[in-house]
């Protein structure tokens, strides 16, 4: 795989692991996150371990169609997009009864 990889939910544990693995493999990664402050901390940890990593941040809140539209519009200017990886978690809680 070559080109840029977009990872949603990249500031969570699974997302961070995916970003780290892909960056270690030399991939260019765009972390798509709704909380850029949290994403910046994750990026800093990865860059501390992998200083040559090419990791950028993008604002994306999958609960907001306006955010999704803006994010997709920003992708149109990125050449070489090769993969979109979703690393978000769904939580299920059984209801009593």
Buried (B, 14 or more C-beta within 10 A) or exposed (E): EEEBBBBBBBBBEBBBEBBBEBBEEEBBBBBBBBEBEEBEEBBEEBBEEBEEBEBBBBBBBBEEEEBBEBBEEBBEEBEEBEBEBBBEEEEEEEEEE
